[in-house]
Amino acid sequence: MPNPSAPSADDVAQATATLAQVQNYLHTNPSVADVLPLLAQLLDEDTGVPILFGDILRNAARLIAQEAKEESDKMHLIVAGLREAAQDATDWHVLHWDVQRLHARAGESPGPSAS
């Protein structure tokens, strides 16, 4: 696997700005048909936000545990908290199926899968 380049703080800020744009758009009360493609991408079972965020938190916990200079209760709590949050985030991937059911109910076929 090639070594990916490190994202900058600006790259991460752009990603969160895009999520904020989606949030703001939803406040305008668009039609469900317009929202479904966005939800499908955000909640994709393989590449959606829950999976990515869970993986990010899990990897951050691993890195923090590896580089911890001290074996303290506080450090263990931080790592355990990140791991627990990672599992919670990853569990949200089941929302993918709700989006699929919405597509079926609306009589639309879901967009191409990223799988």
Disulfide bonds with the S-S distance in Angstrom:
none
